[in-house]
């Protein structure tokens, strides 16, 4: 377990987790910049309010990304089902072609005999 010291809006935190230190520091820098941007747009809001707004924004993005992922999974499932059906139809058509070839050969043999 890694412990990483980060600073967000002038407040130090120690984060414990399994993620790489540089990854956590990068997240902290992005969050710090985002909170400062929100607070610069409206100087009267607190760090807490900015954090809530940022959290809501990220949660919104996360939910939309999950919905998009679920939609893609359904589309892929449909494509796979269509591909399986097409493969089955192709095999049926190949069998029909082989049957017709045998029938043609049989008819040619009959014509040659007569």
Secondary structure, DSSP 8 states (H G I E B T S, - for coil): -EEEEEEETTEEEEEEESS-HHHHHHHHHHHHHHHHHHHHH-TTS-HHHHHHHHHHHHHHHHHHHHHHHHHHHHHHHHHHHHHHHHHHHHHHHHHHHHHHHHHHHHHHHHHHH-
